[in-house]
Amino acid sequence: DRQMSCVSCHSMHNYESPSKLMAKEKPGDHQCIQCHDQSQYTEDVTLHTHHAADSEGSRCVNCHMPHTSYALFSAIRSHRVQSPAVRVGERGGRPNACNLCHLDQTKAWTAVTLQEWYGIDTPAVEGDEAEIAAGALWALKGDAAQRAVAAWHFGWNPAKKAAGNDWTLPILADLLIDRYAAVRYIAYETLRATPEFKDLKYDFDGPVDQRASVRASVLAKWHIATEHERHDSSALSRLLLEPGRKRAGTEIKRLLENQDQRPISIVE
């Protein structure tokens, strides 16, 4: 009687929206607390989530069923329900839930936080994963699926609120010339959702030189913007930025040269 099934969350007829078929009678966290009814998940949720009760960080699905799958030119929620884990160094691994919101933090930061909050053993985190923001690593060095998922999350409102988005715009520009059309399309859509690029014209399947030209125009516009987020010196390095609104070109080039370019099938 406590077994989880499709109808634990979905309804074919009494749904909120035809796009996701979420059952009307089970909004939000109710899908989870209909079984997990202990007080730490219902009344004292902040003791469990360590986030404000009304924040996205306290929504069950954002930690236990994050958007780690690709479909329909976007990232969608995985139905492999799990607790957050860093999965350090796992080539081709699914991005961890924490860094899908905190894109601007490193995997090392996540490992320490999970240990402090939940007593999870801290794995050894070294090299790029200890020094560069996870969102940037997935977008520039990851495989095609990771790049697509990262590009989508750069435009996801909870992530933009937690991590900011000014630093992600030049990375999205780089993805406009990605090898995979799906990655290019998602990057374009994310850019278009940003006020300064809402009128951006770009053909994700057009000639290479035209795509490169649009990338250059996005970078130029980002560089001369008068209003932008300010980052302290400790954050600049992990965000692949340098003082004076410059990009860490040498590091970015290295990451792109070491990008996981194994051919993969991104299926719907």
N, C-alpha and C positions, 0 to 999 in steps of 0.2 A: 504493500500500500504506500510505500515511500519511494518506489522506483521512479526514476526520472525518465520521461519520454517526451516526444515532440509536443504533446498537448499540455505538458507542464507549463509551457510558455506560450504556445501558439494556438490559434483557432482558425479553422478554414472558413468560418462564417462570421463569428462575432469578434471581428478584429478591429484594431485601431486604424490600420492603414493596409491597403492591399499589397504594398511593397514588402512588408516584413511579416504580416499576419500575426502581430503580437496580440494576444487575447486581451479584450477590454477589461475583464474582471481581474487581471493580474498585472497591474501597472508597476513599472519600476522594480524595486527590490522585492516586491511581493512574490515574484516568480521564485526567488531563492528562499525567502523566510517562511514560505508555506511549509517547508521542511526544516530549515535551520531556524528554529523559533526561540533559541536561547537569547537571553537579554543582551549579550554582547553583540548580537546581530540585529536587534530590534530597538531596544531602549537606550543602551549605552554604546551605540555603534562607534563613536569616536575612540573608545578604548581599544577597539579592534582595528579600525582603519587608520588611526593617527591622522585623520583629515577631518575638517569640519563636516558635521553631519549632513549639511545641505550642499556639499561640494561634489564635484565629479569624482574626486578621490575616494568618496565613501560609497559610490555606486558599485554594487557587487560585480557586475559584468565587466567594469573597466579594469578590475584587478584579476578576475578569475576567468574571463572570457573575452580578452581584448581583440582588437582588430588586427589579426596576424595572418589572415588568409586573403588572397587576391581573387576578385571576381567582379565582372561588370565594370571594368575600368576604375576600381576603387578597392580599398581595404575593407574587409568585412569581418565580423566577429567569428573567431574559431569556436567550434562547438566541442573542443577538447577542454573540458573544464579542469583547470589546474590552479595551484597557488603560484604567485610570482616567484621566478627564479632567474638568476643572472645568466646561466648557461654560457659561461665565459669560454671564448675560443671555439665554440661549436660552429664549424664551417657550415654555412647553409642553414643554421638553426633559426628557429622562430624568434623574432624580437621579444624581449621581456616586457611585461606590462608596465613596469615602473618607468622605464625609459621611453615608452611610447607617449607618455605625458611629459615627462621631464627629459625631453629630447636634448636639452642643453647640458645635461649632466653626463658624467662618464659611467661606465659599468662599475668602476671601482666605488664610486659614490653610492650606487645602488646596492652593491654587496655589503658595504658598511652599514647602510641604513636598514637593510633586511636583518642583519645580525643584531643591531641595536633594538629593533622593534619586535622581532619574532624569534630571536635566538638561533637563526639559521647560520650554519657554519659559513664563514667567509672564505670563498675560494681564492686561489692566487690569481690576482688580476694584474697583468703586466703590459708593458708596451703601449700601443695605441689605445687599448681598451682602458688603460689607467689614465691616459693623458688627453684623449680627444672625446668630445661629446658623442654619445652613442648614435644620435640622430645623424650626425655628419658622417660617422663611420659607415652606417648602413647605406646611406645615400651615395657615397663616393667609392667605397671599397667593397660593399656587399654584393651578393649575387642579384640577378634581375628581379626576383621576387622581393628581396629585402629593399631594393631600391624603389620599387613600386609602392611598397607599404610605407616606407619613410616619406616619399613624396606626398602621399595622401595625408599622413599625419602632420606634415608641415602646415596643412590647411585646416586641420581638425581644431575646432574652437577650444576644447579643454586643453589641448597641448599648446596652442598659441597663448592661452592665458597663463599656463604654468611656465612655459619656456621662452615666450616672446617669439616674434617671427622675423624681425629685421635681419638677423644673421642667417636665416634660412633662404632668403631671396636669391643671393648669388649662387647658392648650391642648387636651387631649382633651375637657375639659368644654365648651369652645367648639365643638368639632366635633360635640357632641351635638345642636346646632341647625343643622348644616350643611344646605345646600340639597339635597344628594344623600343618598338613603337608604343607599346602600352605604357612604359615608363615615361616616355616623352609626353604622351597625352595627359597623364595624371599630373605631371609637373606643370604643364600648361594650364590645366584647369585650376590648380592650386594658385598659380600666379594670377590668373584672371579674377580670382575671388579676393585679391588684395586691391584696395582702392586705387593705388597708383598704377596698377597694371590691368585695370578692368577693361580697357579698350585695346589690349595687346592683340595684334594680328599675327597668327602663326599657323602653319600647316604642319602638323606633327608627322605627316607622311610625305612631306614635300622634299625638294632637292636638298642635299646636304649643305650646300653653300648658303641657301636661304635660311636654313635652321641655324647655322653658325652666325649669320648676320643678326638674327633676332636675339640670340644669346648675347652677342656683343652689345646690342642696344639695351638689353635688360641690365647688364652689368654696369654700363655707363650711367643709366638712370639711377641705379641704386647708389653708385659712388658719389653722385653730386646731390643726392637728396639732402634737403636742409633739415628735415625733421626725422630723427631716427632714435632708436633706443641707445642708451649709453651703457656700456659694460665696463666693469672694473678691470684692472690689468690682469687679475688672476683668471678672469673668465675669457679674455680675448684669445689666449692661446688655445684653449680647448674648443673654442668656436671657430678656429682657423681664421682669426682676424689679427690685425696688427694695429698699433696706434695710427691715427690719422685716417681712419676709415679705409684701410687697405686690407687686402686678403693675404693670407699666408701662402703665397704662390708656390713656394718650394714644397711645402708639406702637402698641399692639394695635389700637385703634380705627382708626388710620390704615391699618394693614396690611389689616384686614378691609374697609375702604372701598375699597381698591385691589386687592381680590382678583380673580383672573382668573376671571370668571364666564361665560366663553364656554360655551354649551351643548355638551357632548360626550357621546358614547355610550361608556359603560364596558361593553364587551361581555365575556362569559365566554370 
